[in-house]
Amino acid sequence: MPHLPPLGAEIPCTSLAINTPLQIRNKLVSVDFRGGWKHRVDVNPNDPINSVRLRLVGFRTSAELPALDDRGAEGGSITIEQSDIDVEPASLLKVTQQYPPKYECSLVLSPCTMVIQQPGSEPLILTTKNQFTLIGQLTQYPPRGDLFQLQQPVDFVGMEDPDTVVATIQMSRDPVGGLSRAPRRPGDGLTPPDTAVGPPIRDPPARPPLPCSLTRAKP
């Protein structure tokens, strides 16, 4: 029978989301987010045998930002992090197949803030307008280099103007083809943002790939 993590355990994971399409006002850029999160395992009263709730106790990811104009100015940086206590955990890990074991992991990362910092400007602080959710199909938990897909585009709005969308983490309608080690060539276009997720790298793994390395999706 597949094993679920014990109640009360705190599980950190690192993540890497390359070539993520990000719309900032009228400018579409591609960024590489690097960071991670930590969950505390809670009981799921709706199905305590086959699933657990995952309470978010820490989340932060950041990326270098390319120039947002045509003058070649330095772009700056962007940081997304948890902005409130996860009082009612919405993230869920559930068993979908007994043998061989398979899981579905739904990670709800909102509410969170996005901070855009550019040289010569005050930091722009935004907050999520809609739910920020990643979905992954796993054969083990914690994940080790597994791919998570953004469930829907995530809009960010100003703290004082919740009706105006300033930035959006985009999704393409193209099928997800997985992540690749090779850099994207000009003209290839943008693909849906996938996130390779794994536990923190402490001890060398027994065999490649590394826990947080990027792997090609199986055909």
Secondary structure, 3 states (H helix, E strand, C coil): CCCCCCCCCEEEEEEEEEEEEEEECCEEEEEEEEEEEEEEEEECCCCCCCEEEEEEEEEEEEEECCCCCCCCCCCCEEEEEECCCCCCCCEEEEEEECCCCEEEEEEECCCEEEEEECCCCCCEEEEECCCCEEEEEECCCCCCCEEEEECCCEEEEECCCCCCEEEEECCCCCCCCCCCCCCCCCCCCCCCCEEEEECCCCCCCCCCCCCCCCCCCCC
